């Protein structure tokens, strides 16, 4: 289901995502695996973001997000993601 990350997404609908083929769900699963987390597992958000900063490199980001409409429109990039993460941490 849509979460806080999805709140500004142009593909969000009232109850989910306008993207087909469970694209977002697949991306979520790959990111959970990369971070060594399980679906439904509760963790401290600071610890999750710190782990993301350690484990998500440019190559993984590009593979995960390179086909996204936000990325194609220049609304998101690896540098922007890192900057936002660094500001949070």
N, C-alpha and C positions, 0 to 999 in steps of 0.2 A: 504494500500500500504506500501511497505517497508519504514521505517523511519531511523533516525540516530541510533537508538538502533539496528536495523537489519544490519547495514553496514558490520559487520564482521561475520555475521552468516553463518555457513557452509550450511544451508538450503536455502539461498537466491538465487533466480534466477534473471534474468534480469528484469522481470516485477512483481515479487512477491515472493512467498514462495513455496518451493518444498514439504512442509508438506501438507497433505490432511486434509479434513474435517474442514477447517477453524479453525484449532487449535490455530493459532496465534491470529486471530480475537477474538476468545472466551476468550483467555488469556487477551487481551487488554481490553475487556469489563469488565471482573472481576476486573482488576486493577483500571480502571476508577471508578467502583462502590465503591471499597475499599477506594479510595481517595476522593470520593464525588464529582467527576468531570463528565461533560457531553462530549460526543464526539463532537469535533469541537470547544469546548470552549477554548478560549485563556487565558493563565495564565502566569505569570512570572515564568520562569524555576526554579529560586531559591526557590520560594514559593512551587512549585510542589515537588521539591526534599526534601524540609524540611517536607512537609506533608507525603511524602513516608517514610521518616525516622521515623516518629511518628506512622504511621498506618500499615506498612508492618513488621510483626514480623516473626520469624523463621517458625512458623506453616503455615502462609499464603505463605511464600516464598516456602517452601517445597511442599505445595499443588499445587502451580502454576508452579514451575520449576523442581520439582523432577523427571519428566519423560523426560526432555529435553536432547538432545544428548550432549550438552555442559556440563551439570551437570554430566551425566554418564561418560564422559571422564575426569572429574576432572578439566575442564576449568572454571567452575563457582561454587560458593557456597554462602551460606548466608553470611559467614564471608567475602568473597571477595566482595560481593555486598555492605555490610555495610562499608567496608574499602574504596571502591571507592566513596560511597556516602559521607562519612565523609571527604574525601579528597576534594571533590567538595564543600562541605558546608564550 
